[in-house]
């Protein structure tokens, strides 16, 4: 009893607040979530509506300990992907951290105490080849040609391209400043703080952009027929997919241009730090681990060099059948 009563008898003791997760979620939505980017709000609302509140909404915060958290993880593991599960847990963790900061009695979410599903074998992400990109840009017309050229020659994300203004380009010094992004037709800040940066513009792209800007009446580079921002998914469906089908290139999205750009950067000899700066990742390992598709050429050339060195040093590389004969 002394152990249990010690915190209560302490001079610093203050009674904690108690509520169900569903009750607290309403406050969290108003005070915290409403201040986030539109894309973050959309994702968190989906997590609350589809996963968190149906399973945990009636549970009191002080009862939401490690055991119930683990049961929640186990239940979701069979219904959604590991990546989606981590995103849902990220929303739940933000809520519980806020609850602790506000004086509610609850445990935070500690990922080290949870048994998460193992990483699944992931397929290689879609990446255009050099010939693919040349054919796509040549086949595209109007605004879409400019969009695809910028995507291929800078590695910008789709939302960053769709939010470009004339003033973002300094075509005297061939520089581009990434300042904002568009998500589902709404302006917001770029993905991370590292995403806001000044990037070099190759001369070939500068010519395409200069010509496009000269034809514009307003400030924005890309607006649809209604004068609104494009939605990336619509650009893919209406402009990119028809071109891919015509050229008999497997269907994929805008991000394939970003993968292409990173791979060409590294295979052409750019240092990982340069590729990291161009793609604006917080860590070069992200660039190397996700966006590199150079096995067919540079990787194969490297291992061939190893074999040639061994041959020069006396290793018999004849097929085994010939050696036996």
C-alpha positions as CSV (number, residue, x, y, z in Angstrom):
1,X,0.0,0.0,0.0
2,X,2.9,2.4,0.7
3,X,4.1,1.9,-2.8
4,X,0.7,2.6,-4.2
5,X,0.0,5.6,-2.0
6,X,3.4,7.3,-2.3
7,X,2.6,9.2,-5.5
8,X,-0.8,10.3,-4.1
9,X,0.8,11.5,-0.9
10,X,3.5,13.4,-2.7
11,X,3.4,17.3,-2.4
12,X,3.5,17.5,-6.2
13,X,0.5,15.2,-6.7
14,X,-2.3,16.5,-8.9
15,X,-5.3,14.4,-9.8
16,X,-5.2,13.2,-13.4
17,X,-7.9,13.7,-15.9
18,X,-9.9,10.7,-17.3
19,X,-11.9,10.3,-20.5
20,X,-12.6,7.7,-23.2
21,X,-10.5,7.8,-26.3
22,X,-13.6,8.7,-28.3
23,X,-14.3,11.7,-26.0
24,X,-10.7,12.8,-26.1
25,X,-10.5,12.4,-29.9
26,X,-13.1,15.2,-30.4
27,X,-10.9,17.7,-28.4
28,X,-7.8,16.5,-30.3
29,X,-9.4,17.1,-33.6
30,X,-10.3,20.7,-32.8
31,X,-7.2,21.7,-30.9
32,X,-4.4,19.7,-32.7
33,X,-5.4,18.0,-35.9
34,X,-7.1,21.2,-37.3
35,X,-3.7,22.9,-37.4
36,X,-2.1,20.2,-39.6
37,X,-1.8,20.1,-43.4
38,X,-4.8,19.1,-45.4
39,X,-3.2,15.7,-46.4
40,X,-2.4,15.0,-42.7
41,X,-5.9,15.8,-41.7
42,X,-7.4,13.5,-44.4
43,X,-5.2,10.6,-43.4
44,X,-5.8,11.0,-39.6
45,X,-9.5,11.3,-40.1
46,X,-9.5,8.1,-42.1
47,X,-7.5,6.3,-39.3
48,X,-9.9,7.5,-36.6
49,X,-13.0,6.6,-38.6
50,X,-11.9,3.2,-39.9
51,X,-9.5,1.8,-37.3
52,X,-9.0,3.6,-34.1
53,X,-12.4,4.7,-32.9
54,X,-14.3,1.4,-33.9
55,X,-11.8,-0.6,-31.8
56,X,-10.7,1.7,-29.0
57,X,-13.3,4.6,-28.9
58,X,-15.1,3.4,-25.8
59,X,-12.0,2.5,-23.8
60,X,-10.9,4.9,-21.1
61,X,-7.5,6.5,-21.6
62,X,-6.2,5.2,-18.3
63,X,-7.0,1.6,-19.4
64,X,-5.3,1.9,-22.8
65,X,-2.0,0.2,-21.7
66,X,0.5,-1.9,-23.5
67,X,-1.7,-5.1,-23.5
68,X,-4.7,-3.4,-25.2
69,X,-2.4,-1.6,-27.6
70,X,-0.9,-5.0,-28.6
71,X,-4.3,-6.5,-29.1
72,X,-5.2,-3.5,-31.3
73,X,-2.0,-4.1,-33.4
74,X,-2.7,-7.9,-33.7
75,X,-6.3,-7.3,-34.8
76,X,-5.2,-4.8,-37.5
77,X,-2.2,-6.9,-38.7
78,X,-4.5,-9.3,-40.6
79,X,-6.5,-6.6,-42.3
80,X,-4.1,-3.8,-43.5
81,X,-0.5,-3.6,-44.7
82,X,2.4,-3.0,-42.3
83,X,3.0,0.5,-43.7
84,X,-0.7,1.4,-43.2
85,X,-0.5,-0.1,-39.6
86,X,2.4,2.1,-38.8
87,X,0.6,5.2,-40.1
88,X,-2.4,4.4,-37.9
89,X,-0.2,3.9,-34.9
90,X,1.4,7.2,-35.6
91,X,-2.0,8.9,-35.4
92,X,-2.8,7.1,-32.1
93,X,0.7,7.9,-30.7
94,X,0.1,11.6,-31.4
95,X,-3.2,11.5,-29.6
96,X,-1.8,9.7,-26.6
97,X,1.2,12.1,-26.3
98,X,-1.1,15.1,-26.4
99,X,-3.3,13.5,-23.7
100,X,-0.3,13.0,-21.5
101,X,0.8,16.6,-22.1
102,X,-2.7,17.8,-21.1
103,X,-2.7,15.9,-17.8
104,X,-4.8,12.9,-18.7
105,X,-4.0,9.6,-17.1
106,X,-2.7,7.3,-19.8
107,X,0.3,5.5,-21.2
108,X,2.0,6.7,-24.3
109,X,2.5,4.4,-27.3
110,X,5.9,2.7,-27.1
111,X,6.8,1.0,-30.3
112,X,9.6,-1.0,-28.6
113,X,7.0,-2.7,-26.4
114,X,4.8,-3.8,-29.4
115,X,5.2,-6.9,-31.5
116,X,4.8,-5.6,-35.0
117,X,4.4,-7.8,-38.1
118,X,7.6,-8.5,-40.0
119,X,8.4,-6.5,-43.1
120,X,6.9,-8.2,-46.2
121,X,8.9,-8.8,-49.3
122,X,8.4,-5.6,-51.4
123,X,8.4,-5.4,-55.1
124,X,10.7,-3.1,-56.9
125,X,9.2,0.3,-57.4
126,X,8.2,1.4,-60.9
127,X,11.0,3.3,-62.7
128,X,11.1,4.6,-66.2
129,X,14.1,3.9,-68.4
130,X,15.9,6.7,-70.4
131,X,14.1,5.6,-73.6
132,X,10.7,5.6,-71.7
133,X,11.1,9.2,-70.5
134,X,12.3,10.5,-73.9
135,X,9.3,8.8,-75.6
136,X,6.8,10.1,-72.9
137,X,8.0,13.7,-73.1
138,X,8.0,13.7,-76.9
139,X,4.4,12.2,-76.9
140,X,3.0,14.7,-74.4
141,X,1.6,18.0,-75.5
142,X,0.9,21.4,-73.9
143,X,1.1,21.7,-70.1
144,X,1.6,18.0,-69.7
145,X,4.8,18.0,-71.7
146,X,6.2,20.7,-69.4
147,X,5.1,18.8,-66.3
148,X,6.7,15.5,-67.4
149,X,9.9,17.3,-68.4
150,X,10.2,19.0,-65.0
151,X,9.5,15.6,-63.3
152,X,12.2,13.8,-65.2
153,X,14.9,16.5,-65.1
154,X,14.5,17.7,-61.5
155,X,12.9,14.7,-59.6
156,X,10.2,17.0,-58.0
157,X,7.2,15.3,-56.5
158,X,3.9,15.6,-58.3
159,X,2.4,18.1,-55.8
160,X,5.5,20.3,-55.9
161,X,5.3,20.5,-59.7
162,X,1.6,21.3,-59.8
163,X,2.2,24.2,-57.3
164,X,4.9,26.0,-59.3
165,X,4.7,29.7,-60.0
166,X,6.6,31.9,-62.5
167,X,8.5,33.5,-59.6
168,X,9.8,30.2,-58.5
169,X,12.1,30.1,-61.5
170,X,15.2,32.3,-61.8
171,X,15.9,31.6,-65.5
172,X,18.9,34.0,-65.6
173,X,20.8,31.8,-63.2
174,X,18.8,28.6,-64.0
175,X,17.5,28.0,-60.5
176,X,14.2,26.7,-59.1
177,X,12.9,27.4,-55.6
178,X,10.6,24.7,-54.2
179,X,8.2,26.6,-51.8
180,X,4.8,24.8,-51.8
181,X,2.9,21.8,-52.8
182,X,-0.7,21.0,-54.0
183,X,-2.7,18.1,-52.6
184,X,-6.1,17.3,-54.1
185,X,-6.3,20.8,-55.5
186,X,-5.4,22.6,-52.2
187,X,-2.1,24.5,-51.5
188,X,0.0,23.4,-48.6
189,X,3.6,23.3,-47.5
190,X,5.9,20.7,-49.1
191,X,6.2,17.2,-47.6
192,X,9.0,18.1,-45.0
193,X,11.2,21.0,-44.1
194,X,14.0,19.6,-46.2
195,X,11.7,19.7,-49.2
196,X,11.9,23.5,-49.4
197,X,15.1,24.1,-51.3
198,X,16.8,25.8,-54.3
199,X,17.7,23.4,-57.1
200,X,19.6,23.8,-60.3
201,X,17.7,23.8,-63.6
202,X,19.4,22.2,-66.6
203,X,19.6,24.4,-69.7
204,X,17.4,22.0,-71.7
205,X,14.6,22.3,-69.1
206,X,15.1,26.1,-68.8
207,X,14.3,26.4,-72.5
208,X,11.0,24.4,-72.1
209,X,10.0,26.4,-69.0
210,X,10.9,29.7,-70.6
211,X,8.7,29.0,-73.6
212,X,5.8,27.8,-71.4
213,X,6.0,30.9,-69.1
214,X,5.9,33.2,-72.2
215,X,2.5,31.7,-73.1
216,X,0.9,32.2,-69.7
217,X,-1.3,35.1,-68.6
218,X,-1.4,34.4,-64.9
219,X,1.3,33.5,-62.2
220,X,0.6,29.7,-61.9
221,X,2.4,27.4,-64.3
222,X,-0.3,24.7,-64.3
223,X,-4.1,25.2,-64.1
224,X,-6.9,23.0,-65.5
225,X,-9.6,24.1,-67.8
226,X,-11.6,25.6,-64.9
227,X,-8.7,27.7,-63.7
228,X,-8.1,25.4,-60.7
229,X,-5.1,23.4,-59.5
230,X,-4.6,20.0,-61.1
231,X,-5.1,16.9,-59.0
232,X,-2.1,14.6,-59.5
233,X,-4.3,11.5,-59.8
234,X,-6.3,13.1,-62.6
235,X,-3.1,14.1,-64.5
236,X,-1.9,10.5,-64.3
237,X,-5.3,9.1,-65.4
238,X,-6.1,11.6,-68.1
239,X,-2.6,12.4,-69.6
240,X,0.1,9.9,-68.5
241,X,-1.8,6.6,-68.7
242,X,-3.0,7.1,-72.3
243,X,0.6,7.9,-73.4
244,X,1.9,4.8,-71.5
245,X,-0.7,2.6,-73.1
246,X,0.1,4.0,-76.6
247,X,3.8,3.4,-76.1
248,X,3.2,0.0,-74.5
249,X,5.0,1.0,-71.3
250,X,3.7,-0.6,-68.0
251,X,1.3,1.8,-66.2
252,X,2.7,3.7,-63.2
253,X,2.4,7.1,-61.6
254,X,4.2,10.4,-61.3
255,X,6.7,8.9,-58.8
256,X,8.3,6.8,-61.5
257,X,9.9,10.0,-62.9
258,X,11.4,10.6,-59.4
259,X,12.8,7.1,-59.3
260,X,14.2,7.6,-62.8
261,X,15.9,10.9,-61.9
262,X,17.6,9.5,-58.8
263,X,18.9,6.4,-60.6
264,X,20.3,8.4,-63.5
265,X,22.0,10.8,-61.0
266,X,23.8,8.0,-59.2
267,X,24.6,5.9,-62.2
268,X,26.1,8.9,-63.9
269,X,28.6,9.3,-61.0
270,X,26.9,11.8,-58.7
271,X,27.8,11.4,-55.1
272,X,25.1,10.1,-52.8
273,X,25.1,13.5,-51.0
274,X,24.3,15.3,-54.3
275,X,21.4,12.9,-55.0
276,X,20.2,13.4,-51.4
277,X,20.3,17.2,-51.9
278,X,18.5,17.0,-55.2
279,X,15.7,14.7,-53.9
280,X,15.7,16.6,-50.6
281,X,15.8,13.6,-48.3
282,X,16.8,14.0,-44.6
283,X,19.1,11.0,-44.9
284,X,21.2,9.8,-47.8
285,X,20.3,6.2,-46.9
286,X,16.7,6.9,-48.0
287,X,18.0,7.9,-51.4
288,X,20.2,4.9,-51.7
289,X,17.7,2.4,-50.2
290,X,14.6,3.4,-52.1
291,X,15.3,5.2,-55.3
292,X,18.3,3.4,-56.9
293,X,17.6,1.2,-59.9
294,X,21.0,0.7,-61.5
295,X,21.5,-3.1,-61.2
296,X,21.3,-3.7,-64.9
297,X,24.2,-1.5,-65.8
298,X,26.6,-0.1,-63.1
299,X,26.1,-2.9,-60.7
300,X,26.6,-5.6,-63.3
301,X,29.7,-3.7,-64.6
302,X,31.1,-3.6,-61.1
303,X,30.8,-7.4,-60.5
304,X,32.3,-8.1,-64.0
305,X,35.3,-6.1,-63.0
306,X,35.7,-8.3,-59.9
307,X,35.7,-11.4,-62.1
308,X,38.2,-9.9,-64.5
309,X,40.6,-9.1,-61.6
310,X,40.4,-12.8,-60.5
311,X,41.1,-14.0,-64.0
312,X,44.2,-11.8,-64.3
313,X,45.4,-13.3,-61.0
314,X,45.2,-16.9,-62.2
315,X,41.7,-18.1,-61.4
316,X,40.5,-20.6,-63.9
317,X,37.2,-19.4,-65.1
318,X,36.5,-22.2,-67.6
319,X,33.2,-24.0,-67.1
320,X,33.5,-27.1,-64.9
321,X,32.6,-29.5,-67.6
322,X,35.6,-28.4,-69.6
323,X,37.9,-28.8,-66.6
324,X,36.7,-32.4,-66.1
325,X,37.3,-33.3,-69.7
